[in-house]
Amino acid sequence: MIKEKYQYNLGQAFEATVRRQGELPAIRTSSGTDISYAQLSALANQISRWLLSQNVGRGNVIALQNAKTPEGYATMLACLKIGSAYVNLDIKNPPQRLGRILSVCRPTLIVCDNTPVTCVSEAAEQLSIPVYSLRECMVDIQSLDTADVDIRGLTGTDPAYVMFTSGSTGLPKGVAISHANVLNFIAWSRTVFQIGPGDVVAGVNPVYFDNSVFDFYSALFNGACLAPITAAERGDGKATIRQVDEAGCTVWFSVPSLLIYLMTMKSLRPETFRSVRAIVFGGEGYPKAELSKLFVLFGERCAFFNVYGPTECTCICSVFQVSAADLGEGHGLAPLGQIAENFSYLILDGESGVAPGQVGELCLIGPQVGLGYYNDLERTRAAFVQNPLEPNLPQKMYRSGDLVREGSNGLLHFVGRKDNQIKHMGYRIELEEIEAALNSLAYVRQSAVVYKRIRDGFGHIVAYVAVGDCTVQDNRLIRDLQNSLPSYMIPNRTVISSELPKNANGKVDRTYLKEL
């Protein structure tokens, strides 16, 4: 047995995994081809050397157009090896929003695992960022040494990746997560979900989405195999499940919305998920009425885990294993569960703790609390703060904005938000970003965006818009919003009028609008 030294960075952690399981499959492609750990590591080392030859390294940011290919994952590993934080880009973002993201993270270059798509090329050109296609550079890359690069200079405090979420100012914010944050997450996921050699993790989440952190790191850093589900396969429920079964996936993690969709489309049936032993879901509430339907199909042979965790705390920081008894009453949402043992947490009302059983803001303290918002000191200072209950002990705390109540059994229950942030289709959305996009349109005089809950876990984004030109139609409004917002942020319904209702203070009456 090889005795490993303490790992200070993710490059070391991956190399240790390769030394132990070099011949085991690391990636299983949709064609059924397996890429071994040794093969993936060799390619990552070659890409590392190529990146270094482009004068990038520790402290730089590299943006990636990644279609879940072996080359795309190898580039993520290469970034970790040389100390460059990576940012996976959502190529479905409108060019304006993509440009805003690039202007925040300021990447030294953009690496595409295939041919650059138009929106990436256009945004990069406006900001004078070099763009490289691995396909075009592969001859040069494959001529480089496959041996491990020297990564001893990296520490746990170096950023590993930057993950972008919606921002209340209209500008997306990039959460910076360190090597040490992720190393703790890997160890925790290994213990809680027992992920290791022999497991196959379904890579169903988009790589630019926070849930993909679970797919990538819990698989490739614990000796398991990652079976990526591509965007095309994910758009077809039956193709998704067929790929999961053909790849022999043992672990599934997604937002509840996807599982509910697969159930509604009858893509999930008793004979599917043949090898799956653990169904993990998180990112939004799972209504018990819907979860019960899934439990009927797979509850006897699969473990069900409801997980919770802000992007700012490295994907997941709590877990609750669901049993049949937890679904008995058939309404409401499953509990968030208990915060991970190596975390501390507070439930606060402002700067003070709340009484047991009372509602307050969940504030998290622990080794997975991230570095802050990249190139955004103001918002970092507002959310990553000193623990007010320990003013004399330096202790960074993340104010989640999530309102929770702790039950007598110690389980946390989600109650709501203290601001205008919502979870919709699994995505974290600041309603103010949608309002900022609306208000940027020349014909819009005023706007208010609200989230109307239909039933447990489901809701619609509704935009109320006051325009000066009464001829403006819904289809024009939606078409113009598509130039600046991704599809999941486009309102499900728009209401156009000449004036928005006001309250006694002369402000837009959002309470009234929510009740309409």
TIBA-835350 format. One record per residue (C-alpha): residue number from 1; residue in three letters; chain; x, y, z. Coordinates in nm, 3 decimals, always signed. Each point is the difference from the previous one (the first is absolute). Layout:
BEGIN
> NUM,ala,A,X,Y,Z
...
***
This chain:
BEGIN
> 1,met,A,+0.000,+0.000,+0.000
> 2,ile,A,+0.135,+0.344,-0.096
> 3,lys,A,+0.013,+0.242,+0.288
> 4,glu,A,-0.094,+0.348,-0.116
> 5,lys,A,+0.122,+0.322,+0.158
> 6,tyr,A,-0.248,+0.270,+0.095
> 7,gln,A,-0.134,+0.158,-0.317
> 8,tyr,A,+0.016,+0.378,-0.012
> 9,asn,A,-0.156,+0.040,-0.344
> 10,leu,A,-0.226,-0.175,-0.245
> 11,gly,A,+0.283,-0.081,-0.240
> 12,gln,A,+0.164,-0.211,+0.268
> 13,ala,A,-0.334,-0.159,+0.088
> 14,phe,A,-0.066,-0.104,-0.359
> 15,glu,A,+0.353,-0.136,-0.048
> 16,ala,A,-0.043,-0.210,+0.315
> 17,thr,A,-0.323,-0.142,-0.145
> 18,val,A,+0.178,-0.080,-0.327
> 19,arg,A,+0.280,-0.182,+0.183
> 20,arg,A,-0.257,-0.216,+0.178
> 21,gln,A,-0.245,-0.058,-0.286
> 22,gly,A,+0.185,+0.083,-0.321
> 23,glu,A,-0.153,-0.280,-0.205
> 24,leu,A,-0.356,+0.049,+0.124
> 25,pro,A,-0.249,+0.193,-0.219
> 26,ala,A,-0.016,+0.372,+0.075
> 27,ile,A,-0.241,+0.109,-0.274
> 28,arg,A,-0.256,-0.212,-0.185
> 29,thr,A,-0.111,+0.169,-0.321
> 30,ser,A,-0.343,-0.031,-0.159
> 31,ser,A,+0.152,-0.224,-0.267
> 32,gly,A,+0.100,-0.247,+0.271
> 33,thr,A,+0.371,+0.080,-0.012
> 34,asp,A,+0.183,+0.013,+0.332
> 35,ile,A,+0.282,+0.248,+0.068
> 36,ser,A,+0.222,-0.128,+0.280
> 37,tyr,A,+0.137,+0.210,+0.282
> 38,ala,A,+0.349,-0.042,-0.145
> 39,gln,A,-0.114,+0.118,-0.344
> 40,leu,A,-0.193,+0.296,+0.139
> 41,ser,A,+0.295,+0.101,+0.219
> 42,ala,A,+0.245,-0.020,-0.291
> 43,leu,A,-0.222,+0.226,-0.213
> 44,ala,A,-0.047,+0.244,+0.291
> 45,asn,A,+0.376,+0.019,+0.047
> 46,gln,A,+0.052,+0.074,-0.370
> 47,ile,A,-0.265,+0.273,+0.009
> 48,ser,A,+0.164,+0.137,+0.318
> 49,arg,A,+0.330,+0.041,-0.183
> 50,trp,A,-0.174,+0.155,-0.299
> 51,leu,A,-0.179,+0.250,+0.226
> 52,leu,A,+0.328,+0.091,+0.168
> 53,ser,A,+0.147,+0.064,-0.345
> 54,gln,A,-0.280,+0.256,-0.052
> 55,asn,A,+0.133,+0.191,+0.303
> 56,val,A,-0.282,-0.094,+0.236
> 57,gly,A,+0.042,-0.159,+0.339
> 58,arg,A,-0.059,+0.056,+0.366
> 59,gly,A,-0.231,+0.293,+0.071
> 60,asn,A,-0.151,+0.018,-0.350
> 61,val,A,-0.358,-0.077,-0.101
> 62,ile,A,-0.076,-0.216,-0.303
> 63,ala,A,-0.349,-0.007,-0.152
> 64,leu,A,-0.114,-0.327,-0.154
> 65,gln,A,-0.249,-0.090,-0.271
> 66,asn,A,-0.050,-0.357,+0.116
> 67,ala,A,-0.239,-0.245,-0.166
> 68,lys,A,+0.072,-0.279,+0.251
> 69,thr,A,+0.263,-0.164,-0.216
> 70,pro,A,+0.308,-0.178,+0.141
> 71,glu,A,+0.202,+0.297,-0.128
> 72,gly,A,-0.228,+0.240,+0.187
> 73,tyr,A,+0.038,-0.185,+0.329
> 74,ala,A,+0.376,-0.036,-0.056
> 75,thr,A,+0.022,+0.378,-0.042
> 76,met,A,-0.179,+0.052,+0.334
> 77,leu,A,+0.258,-0.230,+0.160
> 78,ala,A,+0.282,+0.182,-0.179
> 79,cys,A,-0.118,+0.332,+0.142
> 80,leu,A,+0.001,-0.151,+0.350
> 81,lys,A,+0.350,-0.138,-0.051
> 82,ile,A,+0.153,+0.336,-0.097
> 83,gly,A,-0.197,+0.213,+0.247
> 84,ser,A,-0.228,+0.178,-0.248
> 85,ala,A,-0.362,+0.028,+0.109
> 86,tyr,A,-0.238,-0.120,-0.270
> 87,val,A,-0.340,+0.142,-0.096
> 88,asn,A,-0.233,-0.222,-0.202
> 89,leu,A,-0.206,+0.218,-0.234
> 90,asp,A,-0.367,-0.046,-0.083
> 91,ile,A,+0.003,+0.034,-0.378
> 92,lys,A,-0.378,+0.046,+0.003
> 93,asn,A,+0.048,+0.331,+0.179
> 94,pro,A,-0.081,+0.300,-0.219
> 95,pro,A,+0.320,+0.178,-0.116
> 96,gln,A,-0.073,+0.299,+0.228
> 97,arg,A,-0.013,-0.212,+0.314
> 98,leu,A,+0.295,-0.211,-0.108
> 99,gly,A,+0.196,+0.320,-0.051
> 100,arg,A,-0.094,+0.118,+0.349
> 101,ile,A,+0.122,-0.329,+0.148
> 102,leu,A,+0.330,+0.022,-0.186
> 103,ser,A,+0.044,+0.363,+0.107
> 104,val,A,-0.034,-0.107,+0.364
> 105,cys,A,+0.236,-0.300,-0.002
> 106,arg,A,+0.247,+0.149,-0.254
> 107,pro,A,+0.137,-0.328,-0.135
> 108,thr,A,+0.348,-0.004,-0.148
> 109,leu,A,-0.133,-0.219,-0.280
> 110,ile,A,-0.296,-0.213,-0.105
> 111,val,A,+0.050,-0.367,-0.081
> 112,cys,A,-0.262,-0.187,-0.202
> 113,asp,A,-0.005,-0.380,-0.015
> 114,asn,A,-0.142,+0.034,-0.350
> 115,thr,A,-0.062,+0.282,-0.246
> 116,pro,A,-0.084,+0.329,+0.180
> 117,val,A,-0.368,+0.088,-0.025
> 118,thr,A,-0.095,+0.341,-0.137
> 119,cys,A,-0.103,+0.160,+0.330
> 120,val,A,+0.333,-0.097,+0.162
> 121,ser,A,+0.203,+0.134,-0.294
> 122,glu,A,-0.196,+0.326,-0.008
> 123,ala,A,+0.024,+0.061,+0.375
> 124,ala,A,+0.372,-0.085,+0.000
> 125,glu,A,+0.068,+0.233,-0.292
> 126,gln,A,-0.170,+0.293,+0.174
> 127,leu,A,+0.220,-0.053,+0.308
> 128,ser,A,+0.318,-0.093,-0.195
> 129,ile,A,+0.023,-0.345,+0.161
> 130,pro,A,+0.189,-0.267,-0.201
> 131,val,A,-0.207,-0.306,-0.092
> 132,tyr,A,+0.152,-0.343,-0.068
> 133,ser,A,-0.159,-0.318,-0.132
> 134,leu,A,+0.148,-0.320,+0.141
> 135,arg,A,-0.094,-0.177,-0.321
> 136,glu,A,+0.224,+0.237,-0.197
> 137,cys,A,+0.282,-0.013,+0.257
> 138,met,A,-0.011,-0.375,+0.070
> 139,val,A,+0.298,-0.088,-0.222
> 140,asp,A,+0.220,+0.236,+0.201
> 141,ile,A,-0.152,-0.116,+0.331
> 142,gln,A,+0.056,-0.369,-0.071
> 143,ser,A,+0.370,+0.062,-0.062
> 144,leu,A,+0.049,+0.115,+0.360
> 145,asp,A,+0.116,-0.203,+0.301
> 146,thr,A,-0.270,-0.205,+0.176
> 147,ala,A,+0.179,-0.003,+0.338
> 148,asp,A,-0.149,+0.183,+0.298
> 149,val,A,+0.072,+0.372,+0.015
> 150,asp,A,+0.159,+0.158,+0.310
> 151,ile,A,-0.292,+0.116,+0.215
> 152,arg,A,+0.170,+0.030,+0.337
> 153,gly,A,-0.034,+0.378,+0.009
> 154,leu,A,-0.380,-0.009,+0.014
> 155,thr,A,-0.180,+0.014,+0.332
> 156,gly,A,-0.351,-0.049,+0.126
> 157,thr,A,-0.066,+0.373,-0.016
> 158,asp,A,+0.041,+0.017,-0.379
> 159,pro,A,-0.331,+0.036,-0.191
> 160,ala,A,-0.105,-0.321,-0.177
> 161,tyr,A,-0.297,+0.129,-0.196
> 162,val,A,-0.238,+0.294,-0.034
> 163,met,A,-0.371,-0.079,-0.032
> 164,phe,A,-0.238,+0.274,-0.115
> 165,thr,A,-0.346,+0.059,+0.142
> 166,ser,A,-0.263,+0.267,-0.053
> 167,gly,A,+0.070,+0.341,+0.155
> 168,ser,A,-0.244,+0.248,+0.154
> 169,thr,A,+0.173,+0.296,-0.169
> 170,gly,A,-0.055,-0.148,-0.345
> 171,leu,A,+0.364,-0.112,-0.012
> 172,pro,A,+0.060,-0.375,+0.052
> 173,lys,A,+0.226,-0.078,+0.295
> 174,gly,A,+0.281,-0.255,-0.009
> 175,val,A,+0.046,-0.216,+0.308
> 176,ala,A,+0.367,-0.090,+0.054
> 177,ile,A,+0.057,-0.341,+0.160
> 178,ser,A,+0.343,-0.109,+0.125
> 179,his,A,+0.193,-0.326,-0.028
> 180,ala,A,-0.045,-0.054,+0.375
> 181,asn,A,-0.377,+0.055,-0.029
> 182,val,A,-0.025,-0.271,-0.267
> 183,leu,A,+0.235,-0.243,+0.177
> 184,asn,A,-0.231,+0.011,+0.301
> 185,phe,A,-0.304,-0.054,-0.223
> 186,ile,A,+0.163,-0.303,-0.166
> 187,ala,A,+0.075,-0.164,+0.334
> 188,trp,A,-0.353,+0.074,+0.125
> 189,ser,A,-0.170,-0.139,-0.311
> 190,arg,A,+0.214,-0.314,+0.020
> 191,thr,A,-0.113,-0.060,+0.358
> 192,val,A,-0.368,+0.090,-0.034
> 193,phe,A,-0.079,-0.159,-0.338
> 194,gln,A,+0.268,-0.275,+0.013
> 195,ile,A,+0.120,+0.094,-0.350
> 196,gly,A,+0.310,-0.187,-0.115
> 197,pro,A,+0.143,-0.249,-0.254
> 198,gly,A,-0.280,-0.195,-0.164
> 199,asp,A,-0.243,+0.290,+0.010
> 200,val,A,-0.114,+0.180,-0.314
> 201,val,A,-0.127,+0.355,+0.057
> 202,ala,A,-0.254,+0.135,-0.250
> 203,gly,A,+0.135,+0.336,-0.117
> 204,val,A,-0.345,+0.138,-0.074
> 205,asn,A,+0.056,+0.360,+0.118
> 206,pro,A,+0.129,+0.272,-0.236
> 207,val,A,+0.366,+0.075,+0.079
> 208,tyr,A,-0.076,+0.370,+0.058
> 209,phe,A,-0.262,-0.094,+0.263
> 210,asp,A,+0.092,-0.040,+0.368
> 211,asn,A,-0.131,-0.358,+0.026
> 212,ser,A,+0.269,-0.110,-0.249
> 213,val,A,+0.257,+0.046,+0.279
> 214,phe,A,-0.142,-0.319,+0.153
> 215,asp,A,+0.024,-0.191,-0.329
> 216,phe,A,+0.357,+0.097,-0.085
> 217,tyr,A,+0.171,-0.005,+0.338
> 218,ser,A,-0.184,-0.281,+0.181
> 219,ala,A,+0.069,-0.228,-0.298
> 220,leu,A,+0.349,+0.083,-0.127
> 221,phe,A,+0.159,+0.064,+0.338
> 222,asn,A,-0.144,-0.308,+0.170
> 223,gly,A,+0.095,-0.259,-0.262
> 224,ala,A,-0.349,-0.029,-0.150
> 225,cys,A,-0.091,+0.033,-0.368
> 226,leu,A,-0.180,+0.305,-0.142
> 227,ala,A,-0.259,-0.062,-0.272
> 228,pro,A,-0.077,+0.341,-0.155
> 229,ile,A,-0.351,+0.061,-0.131
> 230,thr,A,+0.034,+0.251,-0.282
> 231,ala,A,-0.230,+0.295,-0.062
> 232,ala,A,-0.162,-0.180,-0.294
> 233,glu,A,-0.066,-0.313,+0.207
> 234,arg,A,-0.131,+0.203,+0.293
> 235,gly,A,-0.258,+0.162,-0.226
> 236,asp,A,-0.151,-0.341,-0.070
> 237,gly,A,-0.129,-0.177,+0.311
> 238,lys,A,+0.012,-0.349,-0.145
> 239,ala,A,+0.352,+0.058,-0.138
> 240,thr,A,+0.114,+0.119,+0.343
> 241,ile,A,-0.130,-0.310,+0.179
> 242,arg,A,+0.129,-0.230,-0.275
> 243,gln,A,+0.348,+0.148,+0.040
> 244,val,A,-0.016,-0.035,+0.380
> 245,asp,A,-0.094,-0.367,-0.030
> 246,glu,A,+0.246,-0.084,-0.278
> 247,ala,A,+0.283,+0.165,+0.194
> 248,gly,A,-0.090,-0.198,+0.313
> 249,cys,A,-0.038,+0.315,+0.212
> 250,thr,A,-0.024,-0.063,+0.373
> 251,val,A,-0.037,+0.360,+0.123
> 252,trp,A,-0.238,+0.268,-0.132
> 253,phe,A,-0.008,+0.366,+0.106
> 254,ser,A,-0.229,+0.263,-0.150
> 255,val,A,-0.250,+0.269,+0.084
> 256,pro,A,-0.348,-0.131,+0.089
> 257,ser,A,-0.141,+0.174,-0.309
> 258,leu,A,+0.183,-0.242,-0.228
> 259,leu,A,-0.118,-0.307,+0.189
> 260,ile,A,-0.358,+0.132,-0.001
> 261,tyr,A,+0.026,+0.062,-0.376
> 262,leu,A,+0.132,-0.353,-0.059
> 263,met,A,-0.285,-0.141,+0.206
> 264,thr,A,-0.261,+0.212,-0.181
> 265,met,A,+0.134,-0.111,-0.340
> 266,lys,A,-0.003,-0.363,+0.122
> 267,ser,A,+0.371,-0.031,-0.078
> 268,leu,A,+0.052,-0.147,+0.349
> 269,arg,A,-0.160,-0.342,+0.041
> 270,pro,A,+0.057,-0.294,+0.238
> 271,glu,A,+0.244,-0.164,-0.244
> 272,thr,A,+0.216,+0.315,-0.036
> 273,phe,A,+0.281,+0.123,+0.228
> 274,arg,A,+0.113,-0.365,-0.002
> 275,ser,A,+0.333,+0.060,+0.178
> 276,val,A,-0.081,+0.317,+0.195
> 277,arg,A,+0.043,-0.044,+0.376
> 278,ala,A,-0.017,+0.368,+0.109
> 279,ile,A,-0.232,+0.273,-0.126
> 280,val,A,+0.120,+0.339,+0.122
> 281,phe,A,-0.199,+0.317,-0.063
> 282,gly,A,+0.042,+0.363,+0.097
> 283,gly,A,+0.012,+0.357,-0.121
> 284,glu,A,-0.371,+0.054,+0.065
> 285,gly,A,-0.279,-0.148,+0.207
> 286,tyr,A,-0.145,-0.340,-0.093
> 287,pro,A,-0.376,-0.007,+0.077
> 288,lys,A,-0.079,-0.313,+0.199
> 289,ala,A,-0.297,-0.076,-0.224
> 290,glu,A,+0.233,-0.025,-0.300
> 291,leu,A,+0.284,-0.166,+0.190
> 292,ser,A,-0.239,-0.274,+0.115
> 293,lys,A,-0.060,-0.102,-0.362
> 294,leu,A,+0.374,-0.048,-0.053
> 295,phe,A,+0.033,-0.181,+0.332
> 296,val,A,-0.267,-0.251,-0.104
> 297,leu,A,+0.213,-0.092,-0.303
> 298,phe,A,+0.344,-0.021,+0.158
> 299,gly,A,-0.031,+0.034,+0.378
> 300,glu,A,+0.061,-0.368,+0.070
> 301,arg,A,+0.331,-0.019,-0.190
> 302,cys,A,+0.137,+0.357,+0.007
> 303,ala,A,+0.100,+0.234,+0.280
> 304,phe,A,-0.159,+0.346,-0.034
> 305,phe,A,+0.197,+0.307,+0.113
> 306,asn,A,-0.131,+0.356,+0.020
> 307,val,A,+0.298,+0.237,+0.007
> 308,tyr,A,+0.044,+0.372,+0.051
> 309,gly,A,+0.286,+0.239,-0.054
> 310,pro,A,+0.060,+0.346,-0.144
> 311,thr,A,+0.249,+0.044,-0.283
> 312,glu,A,+0.202,+0.207,+0.249
> 313,cys,A,+0.049,-0.311,+0.218
> 314,thr,A,+0.130,-0.244,-0.265
> 315,cys,A,-0.319,-0.158,-0.130
> 316,ile,A,-0.129,-0.197,+0.300
> 317,cys,A,+0.018,+0.047,+0.377
> 318,ser,A,-0.296,-0.201,+0.131
> 319,val,A,-0.168,-0.330,-0.076
> 320,phe,A,-0.319,-0.178,+0.102
> 321,gln,A,-0.066,-0.364,-0.087
> 322,val,A,-0.369,-0.032,-0.083
> 323,ser,A,-0.204,-0.297,+0.119
> 324,ala,A,-0.358,-0.104,-0.069
> 325,ala,A,-0.102,+0.137,+0.341
> 326,asp,A,+0.118,+0.348,-0.100
> 327,leu,A,-0.247,+0.007,-0.291
> 328,gly,A,-0.306,-0.116,+0.194
> 329,glu,A,-0.199,+0.324,+0.012
> 330,gly,A,+0.059,+0.066,-0.372
> 331,his,A,+0.032,+0.380,+0.015
> 332,gly,A,+0.276,+0.253,+0.055
> 333,leu,A,+0.370,-0.051,-0.073
> 334,ala,A,+0.254,-0.247,+0.131
> 335,pro,A,+0.223,+0.140,+0.279
> 336,leu,A,+0.338,+0.146,-0.085
> 337,gly,A,+0.141,-0.239,+0.257
> 338,gln,A,+0.300,+0.060,+0.221
> 339,ile,A,+0.297,+0.217,-0.087
> 340,ala,A,+0.322,-0.195,-0.066
> 341,glu,A,+0.189,-0.090,+0.316
> 342,asn,A,+0.305,+0.212,-0.084
> 343,phe,A,-0.217,+0.310,-0.048
> 344,ser,A,-0.132,+0.237,+0.261
> 345,tyr,A,-0.317,+0.197,-0.057
> 346,leu,A,-0.205,+0.273,+0.158
> 347,ile,A,-0.365,+0.097,-0.046
> 348,leu,A,-0.010,+0.375,+0.040
> 349,asp,A,-0.244,+0.286,+0.009
> 350,gly,A,+0.229,+0.281,-0.106
> 351,glu,A,+0.301,-0.031,+0.232
> 352,ser,A,-0.176,-0.203,+0.270
> 353,gly,A,-0.086,-0.366,+0.033
> 354,val,A,-0.363,-0.113,-0.010
> 355,ala,A,-0.180,-0.214,+0.257
> 356,pro,A,-0.030,-0.374,-0.072
> 357,gly,A,-0.267,-0.066,-0.258
> 358,gln,A,-0.008,+0.360,-0.123
> 359,val,A,+0.071,+0.110,-0.357
> 360,gly,A,+0.330,+0.169,-0.080
> 361,glu,A,+0.270,+0.034,-0.264
> 362,leu,A,+0.229,-0.300,-0.041
> 363,cys,A,+0.363,+0.109,+0.036
> 364,leu,A,+0.276,-0.251,-0.079
> 365,ile,A,+0.349,-0.033,+0.142
> 366,gly,A,+0.243,-0.269,-0.108
> 367,pro,A,+0.267,-0.130,-0.238
> 368,gln,A,-0.223,+0.014,-0.307
> 369,val,A,-0.086,+0.370,+0.033
> 370,gly,A,+0.149,+0.151,-0.315
> 371,leu,A,+0.242,+0.285,-0.057
> 372,gly,A,-0.263,+0.255,-0.101
> 373,tyr,A,-0.120,+0.158,-0.323
> 374,tyr,A,+0.272,+0.036,-0.261
> 375,asn,A,+0.098,+0.361,-0.066
> 376,asp,A,-0.293,+0.120,+0.212
> 377,leu,A,+0.120,+0.120,+0.339
> 378,glu,A,-0.325,+0.181,+0.088
> 379,arg,A,-0.227,-0.302,-0.036
> 380,thr,A,+0.261,-0.224,+0.162
> 381,arg,A,+0.006,+0.223,+0.310
> 382,ala,A,-0.379,-0.005,+0.018
> 383,ala,A,-0.038,-0.381,-0.012
> 384,phe,A,+0.325,-0.138,+0.147
> 385,val,A,+0.014,+0.160,+0.343
> 386,gln,A,+0.140,-0.041,+0.348
> 387,asn,A,-0.206,-0.220,+0.232
> 388,pro,A,-0.183,+0.264,+0.210
> 389,leu,A,-0.031,-0.237,+0.296
> 390,glu,A,+0.380,-0.041,+0.021
> 391,pro,A,+0.135,+0.352,-0.065
> 392,asn,A,+0.339,-0.075,+0.159
> 393,leu,A,+0.066,-0.319,-0.198
> 394,pro,A,+0.070,+0.042,-0.375
> 395,gln,A,-0.263,-0.222,-0.160
> 396,lys,A,-0.136,+0.046,-0.352
> 397,met,A,-0.373,-0.059,-0.034
> 398,tyr,A,-0.213,-0.015,-0.314
> 399,arg,A,-0.344,+0.159,+0.025
> 400,ser,A,-0.206,-0.226,-0.225
> 401,gly,A,-0.318,+0.211,-0.011
> 402,asp,A,-0.197,-0.323,+0.048
> 403,leu,A,-0.258,+0.006,+0.277
> 404,val,A,-0.019,-0.325,+0.195
> 405,arg,A,-0.150,-0.150,+0.313
> 406,glu,A,+0.170,-0.267,+0.208
> 407,gly,A,-0.231,-0.276,+0.121
> 408,ser,A,+0.015,-0.168,+0.339
> 409,asn,A,+0.182,-0.293,-0.166
> 410,gly,A,+0.277,+0.230,-0.126
> 411,leu,A,-0.111,-0.009,-0.362
> 412,leu,A,-0.008,+0.326,-0.195
> 413,his,A,-0.308,+0.094,-0.202
> 414,phe,A,+0.006,+0.257,-0.279
> 415,val,A,-0.252,+0.281,+0.049
> 416,gly,A,+0.085,+0.255,-0.269
> 417,arg,A,+0.234,+0.283,-0.097
> 418,lys,A,+0.071,+0.334,+0.164
> 419,asp,A,+0.049,+0.169,-0.336
> 420,asn,A,-0.119,-0.024,-0.361
> 421,gln,A,+0.211,-0.302,-0.084
> 422,ile,A,-0.185,-0.309,-0.122
> 423,lys,A,+0.074,-0.353,-0.113
> 424,his,A,-0.163,-0.069,-0.336
> 425,met,A,+0.065,-0.318,-0.202
> 426,gly,A,+0.291,-0.056,+0.236
> 427,tyr,A,+0.168,+0.331,-0.085
> 428,arg,A,+0.062,+0.271,+0.255
> 429,ile,A,-0.147,+0.322,-0.137
> 430,glu,A,-0.001,+0.355,+0.132
> 431,leu,A,-0.327,+0.158,-0.116
> 432,glu,A,+0.179,+0.335,-0.009
> 433,glu,A,+0.218,-0.126,-0.288
> 434,ile,A,-0.314,-0.060,-0.206
> 435,glu,A,-0.129,+0.346,+0.095
> 436,ala,A,+0.333,+0.154,-0.101
> 437,ala,A,-0.030,-0.165,-0.343
> 438,leu,A,-0.356,+0.128,-0.037
> 439,asn,A,+0.089,+0.351,+0.109
> 440,ser,A,+0.281,+0.014,-0.256
> 441,leu,A,-0.258,-0.017,-0.282
> 442,ala,A,-0.071,+0.346,-0.138
> 443,tyr,A,-0.379,-0.038,+0.002
> 444,val,A,-0.025,-0.128,+0.361
> 445,arg,A,-0.081,+0.268,+0.258
> 446,gln,A,-0.011,-0.223,+0.306
> 447,ser,A,-0.005,-0.370,+0.084
> 448,ala,A,-0.057,-0.235,+0.290
> 449,val,A,+0.071,-0.373,-0.012
> 450,val,A,-0.160,-0.235,+0.252
> 451,tyr,A,+0.003,-0.376,+0.055
> 452,lys,A,-0.343,-0.154,+0.044
> 453,arg,A,-0.009,-0.342,+0.162
> 454,ile,A,-0.257,-0.234,-0.150
> 455,arg,A,+0.048,-0.287,+0.247
> 456,asp,A,+0.281,-0.153,+0.206
> 457,gly,A,+0.326,+0.044,-0.189
> 458,phe,A,-0.155,+0.144,-0.316
> 459,gly,A,-0.043,+0.356,-0.117
> 460,his,A,+0.003,+0.249,-0.288
> 461,ile,A,+0.204,+0.312,-0.063
> 462,val,A,-0.240,+0.283,-0.082
> 463,ala,A,+0.116,+0.337,-0.134
> 464,tyr,A,-0.221,+0.308,+0.041
> 465,val,A,+0.114,+0.267,-0.242
> 466,ala,A,-0.108,+0.361,-0.047
> 467,val,A,+0.067,+0.126,-0.353
> 468,gly,A,-0.039,+0.335,-0.166
> 469,asp,A,-0.112,-0.151,-0.329
> 470,cys,A,-0.327,-0.188,+0.034
> 471,thr,A,+0.074,-0.194,-0.321
> 472,val,A,+0.280,-0.202,+0.160
> 473,gln,A,-0.095,-0.369,-0.001
> 474,asp,A,+0.111,-0.294,+0.215
> 475,asn,A,+0.188,-0.167,-0.285
> 476,arg,A,+0.217,+0.309,-0.055
> 477,leu,A,+0.078,+0.023,+0.371
> 478,ile,A,+0.103,-0.366,+0.018
> 479,arg,A,+0.204,+0.025,-0.320
> 480,asp,A,+0.192,+0.299,+0.133
> 481,leu,A,+0.063,-0.168,+0.336
> 482,gln,A,+0.148,-0.301,-0.179
> 483,asn,A,+0.282,+0.228,-0.115
> 484,ser,A,+0.119,+0.051,+0.357
> 485,leu,A,-0.131,-0.286,+0.217
> 486,pro,A,+0.036,-0.381,-0.013
> 487,ser,A,-0.314,-0.201,-0.070
> 488,tyr,A,-0.056,-0.103,+0.363
> 489,met,A,-0.027,+0.368,+0.103
> 490,ile,A,-0.260,+0.097,-0.262
> 491,pro,A,-0.335,+0.071,+0.177
> 492,asn,A,-0.266,-0.266,-0.041
> 493,arg,A,-0.259,+0.276,-0.024
> 494,thr,A,+0.005,+0.373,-0.071
> 495,val,A,-0.264,+0.261,+0.085
> 496,ile,A,+0.033,+0.325,-0.192
> 497,ser,A,-0.172,+0.319,+0.114
> 498,ser,A,+0.046,+0.376,-0.001
> 499,glu,A,+0.060,+0.019,+0.378
> 500,leu,A,+0.095,-0.232,+0.286
> 501,pro,A,-0.198,+0.007,+0.329
> 502,lys,A,+0.163,+0.197,+0.285
> 503,asn,A,-0.022,-0.036,+0.377
> 504,ala,A,-0.047,+0.282,+0.252
> 505,asn,A,+0.371,+0.086,-0.020
> 506,gly,A,-0.016,+0.047,-0.375
> 507,lys,A,+0.199,-0.319,-0.072
> 508,val,A,-0.110,-0.283,-0.227
> 509,asp,A,-0.240,-0.214,+0.203
> 510,arg,A,+0.168,-0.340,-0.040
> 511,thr,A,-0.219,-0.158,+0.268
> 512,tyr,A,-0.310,+0.088,-0.200
> 513,leu,A,+0.158,-0.130,-0.322
> 514,lys,A,+0.086,-0.333,+0.163
> 515,glu,A,-0.362,-0.041,+0.105
> 516,leu,A,-0.150,+0.077,-0.341
***
